[in-house]
Amino acid sequence: MSSREPSEVTRVESPDPSSHATNIYDAENGQDEWLDEEDDDDMDFEPATDDSEAVEFFDPAEADESDFHDADDGLSGVEIGLSANDDDHVEEDENESQTEATGTERPLINSVPVGRIHVTHDQIMRLFGHAGLQGLFTNHRSNSSGNPPDDDDDPDNGYGSRRRRRGKASKEGYPTVPSEEGEKLMATGTFGESEHYEDRLRNRKGRLATRLMYRELGISSHAPNRANKLAAQSLIPSSNADTIIHYNDRCYSGQFSDDGNFFFSCGKDFKVRMYDTSNPYKWKYYKTAIYPYGQWTITDASLSPDNRFLAYSSIRSVVCLAPTDPTLSAESPLFLDFSDMGQSRHDRFRGGHSNFGIWSIRFSGDGREVVAGTSNQSVYVYDIEAKRSILQIRGHNDDVNAVCFGDKTSPHILYSGSDDTLIKVWDRRSMGDSREAGVFMGHTEGLTYVDSKGDGRYVLSNGKDQTMKLWDLRKMMSTEKASKLDPGSYSTGFDYRFMAYTEAEYQPHPYDCSLVTFRGHRVLKTLIRCHFSPPASTDSRYVYSGSEDGSVYIYNMDATLAGRIDVNKATHHSRPKNPDFYPHQYEIRTSRNPDAWKTCVRDASWHPDAPVIAATSWNGWGMSTGTCTTHSWNDGAEDDESEPKMGMRVNQRLEDDEDLYDRPQRNDRLSRIRSRLRSQVVRAADDDDDVVW
């Protein structure tokens, strides 16, 4: 483990890829060996000639200056020209020709005259993403004192850290599927009902009509209550979208309330939209809450148990608290300053405690407290009545990306998941030595989300090692044993935002204490979330997760795939191209795949009482916009006879919007003629005139 002081630098979760370098370099072996994710001839960097085509360039003015590295020392005497259009390119060539005509001497590097180098947009983007640049960009992350960390202490620290080589791949690889431990859990009845052995032997299909027929005829192998549970848990929503809600910015999270009457979605535009979902098949727009002066995006939101208040956070130390009552304004929310530990404002700023962002928040079961995971490697607990934080736990060596309470009826047990690959269990009743009660170790990369089943026993986590894991509180690792291990030694330190992760790179953790490992989904680009399925509508039979490939993956407890909702297919080309959104796109445009429609499902929520899943996604051309799609069980039907029709497109207020549909191209001359006709004054008919309708 690193012994460096906690960093106070706020991390932007998924910034524009053009502002960072992501490379892999084998520095430990001292060899000039690049570890590319894939060999691509397009990654070869060559300066553009004067005859090269001018293309559109990334505008540095749109990005934060702190995101750029000053490499002036390494480019002495070389001037790099960026051209945004053809005219600019021609003008630069003319200026260069004029300079040559005047006889002005060009600068020399190694006795070779060097002039202006024209670099295309694609070359700049590929250069930033190429292996090798990471060594130039590392070690620029400051600690709380403002000084760079000691390289001897942690050679792989800093933003975009180098990926370390591992030894030879283990022969064991991923755990086997189906999981034996998962099959045992399914047989206990804790996670839903299992098919009767007689039904399995006779290969009876589990269609709803068949189950109902057997139940009514009295020939079911199950008791009526068990038969009803089996019928309910078999209703897995399909890929066909009932409604597609379009947003003009990427969506980061969305969840139903515990009673299913309320849904909220968080966007990058610092707005939280609330919807009335008392009828899960016909939503109604409720109201919008705003986060003033937010940074980058709204990172998380949590609804109070009584549905009266909504807490939402950004990459700041302040959480907003807005009422959900539609008669009360949400434009001026209450501010909960998590950096306030009771000390004066001057002391807070002097100690650097206010310089952190919040990645995850959760209400306690009684609604009196809010727990938060932050970028300063800490867990905070805020008392709403006292209006200040009452607990800060500095228990991790990296950002705390996810937190939750272990039991809905008790605020004592906390779980926290961090980029240090660990899930730690905290018992607030026995924290005299400020140590965790236990540790879940098994992920080899950082954690993106942690969810509790709510029974104080089972925990679910998503990791950047492309796995989701189920944990049992009774099998956690002791603090003494965990303190003797270095979790960083089992990690490659790859950057999930820009790099790929292949199965060949995976090695099982030698001290993995998880029960079941689920894989198949992709945890890339952003902090993708996972959840237990609700107990009422599914009897907690499944676990599910979003995925970078544009789908929601639903797993049985034995790690087999129960279903997959293809959000990308359901929403593909569901809105026209809009050049106004291109500057905000996440995906880089290339000549081979310009402005491609892409989907990344960041969060999903299963309605507690109905077979409906709402998927919140980065979705659109270049992944520049967002959607919230509703998917219901329809027994494989491709269309619905009722109104509204499946796949209906609406805006964020659930209103029909013509801009969401492609307009047919009309003849310009014909359009002008029709416009003149519409502008002419038509004489009103007299009473004596014969008007034919």
ChimeraX attribute file (.defattr): number of C-alpha atoms within 10 A of each C-alpha:
attribute: neighborCount
match mode: 1-to-1
recipient: residues
	/A:1	14
	/A:2	15
	/A:3	9
	/A:4	14
	/A:5	13
	/A:6	21
	/A:7	24
	/A:8	21
	/A:9	17
	/A:10	18
	/A:11	19
	/A:12	15
	/A:13	16
	/A:14	15
	/A:15	17
	/A:16	18
	/A:17	18
	/A:18	21
	/A:19	19
	/A:20	20
	/A:21	28
	/A:22	29
	/A:23	28
	/A:24	28
	/A:25	24
	/A:26	17
	/A:27	17
	/A:28	11
	/A:29	10
	/A:30	8
	/A:31	9
	/A:32	10
	/A:33	13
	/A:34	14
	/A:35	17
	/A:36	15
	/A:37	14
	/A:38	8
	/A:39	9
	/A:40	9
	/A:41	7
	/A:42	10
	/A:43	16
	/A:44	11
	/A:45	14
	/A:46	12
	/A:47	13
	/A:48	14
	/A:49	11
	/A:50	14
	/A:51	9
	/A:52	12
	/A:53	12
	/A:54	21
	/A:55	16
	/A:56	13
	/A:57	16
	/A:58	20
	/A:59	11
	/A:60	12
	/A:61	7
	/A:62	10
	/A:63	14
	/A:64	11
	/A:65	10
	/A:66	8
	/A:67	15
	/A:68	14
	/A:69	14
	/A:70	11
	/A:71	10
	/A:72	10
	/A:73	7
	/A:74	8
	/A:75	11
	/A:76	11
	/A:77	16
	/A:78	17
	/A:79	14
	/A:80	13
	/A:81	13
	/A:82	22
	/A:83	22
	/A:84	16
	/A:85	13
	/A:86	13
	/A:87	11
	/A:88	13
	/A:89	21
	/A:90	15
	/A:91	12
	/A:92	18
	/A:93	16
	/A:94	12
	/A:95	12
	/A:96	13
	/A:97	11
	/A:98	12
	/A:99	13
	/A:100	13
	/A:101	9
	/A:102	8
	/A:103	8
	/A:104	9
	/A:105	11
	/A:106	15
	/A:107	14
	/A:108	13
	/A:109	12
	/A:110	6
	/A:111	7
	/A:112	9
	/A:113	12
	/A:114	15
	/A:115	16
	/A:116	17
	/A:117	16
	/A:118	21
	/A:119	21
	/A:120	23
	/A:121	20
	/A:122	20
	/A:123	19
	/A:124	16
	/A:125	21
	/A:126	18
	/A:127	19
	/A:128	19
	/A:129	22
	/A:130	23
	/A:131	21
	/A:132	22
	/A:133	19
	/A:134	22
	/A:135	18
	/A:136	13
	/A:137	22
	/A:138	19
	/A:139	20
	/A:140	15
	/A:141	20
	/A:142	17
	/A:143	18
	/A:144	18
	/A:145	13
	/A:146	11
	/A:147	10
	/A:148	15
	/A:149	22
	/A:150	13
	/A:151	12
	/A:152	8
	/A:153	12
	/A:154	14
	/A:155	16
	/A:156	20
	/A:157	20
	/A:158	19
	/A:159	18
	/A:160	25
	/A:161	23
	/A:162	28
	/A:163	21
	/A:164	20
	/A:165	17
	/A:166	13
	/A:167	8
	/A:168	9
	/A:169	13
	/A:170	12
	/A:171	8
	/A:172	9
	/A:173	14
	/A:174	16
	/A:175	14
	/A:176	13
	/A:177	15
	/A:178	17
	/A:179	19
	/A:180	16
	/A:181	15
	/A:182	20
	/A:183	16
	/A:184	12
	/A:185	17
	/A:186	18
	/A:187	13
	/A:188	11
	/A:189	13
	/A:190	11
	/A:191	21
	/A:192	21
	/A:193	22
	/A:194	15
	/A:195	15
	/A:196	11
	/A:197	10
	/A:198	10
	/A:199	14
	/A:200	11
	/A:201	8
	/A:202	8
	/A:203	9
	/A:204	12
	/A:205	11
	/A:206	15
	/A:207	12
	/A:208	14
	/A:209	12
	/A:210	13
	/A:211	19
	/A:212	15
	/A:213	12
	/A:214	14
	/A:215	18
	/A:216	10
	/A:217	8
	/A:218	12
	/A:219	11
	/A:220	18
	/A:221	15
	/A:222	18
	/A:223	11
	/A:224	13
	/A:225	9
	/A:226	16
	/A:227	18
	/A:228	15
	/A:229	18
	/A:230	22
	/A:231	21
	/A:232	18
	/A:233	21
	/A:234	18
	/A:235	20
	/A:236	24
	/A:237	24
	/A:238	25
	/A:239	26
	/A:240	24
	/A:241	28
	/A:242	26
	/A:243	26
	/A:244	25
	/A:245	22
	/A:246	26
	/A:247	23
	/A:248	19
	/A:249	24
	/A:250	28
	/A:251	31
	/A:252	26
	/A:253	26
	/A:254	25
	/A:255	23
	/A:256	24
	/A:257	19
	/A:258	17
	/A:259	14
	/A:260	18
	/A:261	18
	/A:262	23
	/A:263	25
	/A:264	23
	/A:265	26
	/A:266	28
	/A:267	26
	/A:268	21
	/A:269	18
	/A:270	22
	/A:271	21
	/A:272	26
	/A:273	19
	/A:274	24
	/A:275	21
	/A:276	18
	/A:277	21
	/A:278	14
	/A:279	12
	/A:280	23
	/A:281	15
	/A:282	11
	/A:283	17
	/A:284	18
	/A:285	15
	/A:286	18
	/A:287	19
	/A:288	21
	/A:289	25
	/A:290	20
	/A:291	25
	/A:292	13
	/A:293	9
	/A:294	18
	/A:295	18
	/A:296	16
	/A:297	23
	/A:298	27
	/A:299	27
	/A:300	25
	/A:301	26
	/A:302	22
	/A:303	27
	/A:304	22
	/A:305	18
	/A:306	12
	/A:307	17
	/A:308	12
	/A:309	17
	/A:310	22
	/A:311	24
	/A:312	27
	/A:313	28
	/A:314	25
	/A:315	25
	/A:316	24
	/A:317	22
	/A:318	22
	/A:319	26
	/A:320	21
	/A:321	23
	/A:322	25
	/A:323	20
	/A:324	22
	/A:325	13
	/A:326	11
	/A:327	8
	/A:328	11
	/A:329	14
	/A:330	21
	/A:331	13
	/A:332	15
	/A:333	18
	/A:334	14
	/A:335	15
	/A:336	21
	/A:337	17
	/A:338	29
	/A:339	23
	/A:340	20
	/A:341	19
	/A:342	13
	/A:343	10
	/A:344	10
	/A:345	12
	/A:346	8
	/A:347	13
	/A:348	16
	/A:349	12
	/A:350	10
	/A:351	11
	/A:352	15
	/A:353	17
	/A:354	20
	/A:355	19
	/A:356	24
	/A:357	27
	/A:358	31
	/A:359	28
	/A:360	29
	/A:361	27
	/A:362	23
	/A:363	25
	/A:364	25
	/A:365	19
	/A:366	13
	/A:367	18
	/A:368	15
	/A:369	20
	/A:370	25
	/A:371	27
	/A:372	28
	/A:373	27
	/A:374	28
	/A:375	27
	/A:376	28
	/A:377	22
	/A:378	24
	/A:379	29
	/A:380	22
	/A:381	23
	/A:382	25
	/A:383	18
	/A:384	15
	/A:385	8
	/A:386	11
	/A:387	16
	/A:388	18
	/A:389	21
	/A:390	16
	/A:391	16
	/A:392	17
	/A:393	16
	/A:394	16
	/A:395	17
	/A:396	21
	/A:397	22
	/A:398	22
	/A:399	27
	/A:400	32
	/A:401	28
	/A:402	31
	/A:403	27
	/A:404	27
	/A:405	27
	/A:406	27
	/A:407	19
	/A:408	19
	/A:409	13
	/A:410	14
	/A:411	22
	/A:412	15
	/A:413	17
	/A:414	24
	/A:415	25
	/A:416	28
	/A:417	31
	/A:418	29
	/A:419	23
	/A:420	23
	/A:421	27
	/A:422	26
	/A:423	29
	/A:424	23
	/A:425	23
	/A:426	24
	/A:427	17
	/A:428	16
	/A:429	9
	/A:430	12
	/A:431	12
	/A:432	7
	/A:433	6
	/A:434	14
	/A:435	17
	/A:436	19
	/A:437	19
	/A:438	22
	/A:439	24
	/A:440	26
	/A:441	22
	/A:442	22
	/A:443	31
	/A:444	28
	/A:445	26
	/A:446	28
	/A:447	30
	/A:448	26
	/A:449	26
	/A:450	26
	/A:451	23
	/A:452	23
	/A:453	19
	/A:454	17
	/A:455	11
	/A:456	17
	/A:457	14
	/A:458	18
	/A:459	24
	/A:460	22
	/A:461	24
	/A:462	31
	/A:463	29
	/A:464	28
	/A:465	27
	/A:466	22
	/A:467	20
	/A:468	31
	/A:469	22
	/A:470	22
	/A:471	22
	/A:472	16
	/A:473	16
	/A:474	9
	/A:475	14
	/A:476	20
	/A:477	19
	/A:478	13
	/A:479	16
	/A:480	11
	/A:481	10
	/A:482	17
	/A:483	11
	/A:484	9
	/A:485	12
	/A:486	12
	/A:487	20
	/A:488	19
	/A:489	12
	/A:490	18
	/A:491	22
	/A:492	19
	/A:493	23
	/A:494	22
	/A:495	22
	/A:496	21
	/A:497	19
	/A:498	18
	/A:499	16
	/A:500	15
	/A:501	18
	/A:502	10
	/A:503	11
	/A:504	10
	/A:505	15
	/A:506	18
	/A:507	21
	/A:508	18
	/A:509	16
	/A:510	10
	/A:511	14
	/A:512	14
	/A:513	19
	/A:514	21
	/A:515	18
	/A:516	24
	/A:517	25
	/A:518	29
	/A:519	20
	/A:520	14
	/A:521	21
	/A:522	27
	/A:523	31
	/A:524	24
	/A:525	22
	/A:526	21
	/A:527	28
	/A:528	26
	/A:529	27
	/A:530	28
	/A:531	25
	/A:532	25
	/A:533	23
	/A:534	21
	/A:535	16
	/A:536	14
	/A:537	22
	/A:538	27
	/A:539	19
	/A:540	20
	/A:541	25
	/A:542	24
	/A:543	24
	/A:544	27
	/A:545	28
	/A:546	30
	/A:547	29
	/A:548	21
	/A:549	17
	/A:550	25
	/A:551	26
	/A:552	29
	/A:553	23
	/A:554	27
	/A:555	22
	/A:556	22
	/A:557	28
	/A:558	23
	/A:559	27
	/A:560	16
	/A:561	19
	/A:562	17
	/A:563	17
	/A:564	18
	/A:565	22
	/A:566	20
	/A:567	31
	/A:568	22
	/A:569	16
	/A:570	21
	/A:571	27
	/A:572	14
	/A:573	18
	/A:574	21
	/A:575	16
	/A:576	13
	/A:577	18
	/A:578	10
	/A:579	10
	/A:580	9
	/A:581	16
	/A:582	18
	/A:583	12
	/A:584	17
	/A:585	20
	/A:586	21
	/A:587	19
	/A:588	20
	/A:589	17
	/A:590	14
	/A:591	7
	/A:592	7
	/A:593	10
	/A:594	12
	/A:595	20
	/A:596	16
	/A:597	19
	/A:598	24
	/A:599	28
	/A:600	29
	/A:601	32
	/A:602	29
	/A:603	27
	/A:604	29
	/A:605	26
	/A:606	26
	/A:607	27
	/A:608	22
	/A:609	17
	/A:610	20
	/A:611	21
	/A:612	22
	/A:613	26
	/A:614	28
	/A:615	30
	/A:616	30
	/A:617	34
	/A:618	30
	/A:619	30
	/A:620	31
	/A:621	28
	/A:622	24
	/A:623	24
	/A:624	25
	/A:625	25
	/A:626	25
	/A:627	31
	/A:628	28
	/A:629	25
	/A:630	28
	/A:631	28
	/A:632	23
	/A:633	18
	/A:634	17
	/A:635	13
	/A:636	10
	/A:637	9
	/A:638	11
	/A:639	13
	/A:640	12
	/A:641	7
	/A:642	7
	/A:643	7
	/A:644	12
	/A:645	13
	/A:646	18
	/A:647	20
	/A:648	16
	/A:649	24
	/A:650	19
	/A:651	17
	/A:652	21
	/A:653	18
	/A:654	18
	/A:655	12
	/A:656	14
	/A:657	13
	/A:658	12
	/A:659	13
	/A:660	16
	/A:661	14
	/A:662	12
	/A:663	9
	/A:664	6
	/A:665	6
	/A:666	8
	/A:667	8
	/A:668	9
	/A:669	9
	/A:670	9
	/A:671	11
	/A:672	11
	/A:673	11
	/A:674	11
	/A:675	11
	/A:676	9
	/A:677	11
	/A:678	10
	/A:679	9
	/A:680	8
	/A:681	7
	/A:682	8
	/A:683	6
	/A:684	7
	/A:685	9
	/A:686	8
	/A:687	7
	/A:688	6
	/A:689	8
	/A:690	8
	/A:691	8
	/A:692	4
	/A:693	3
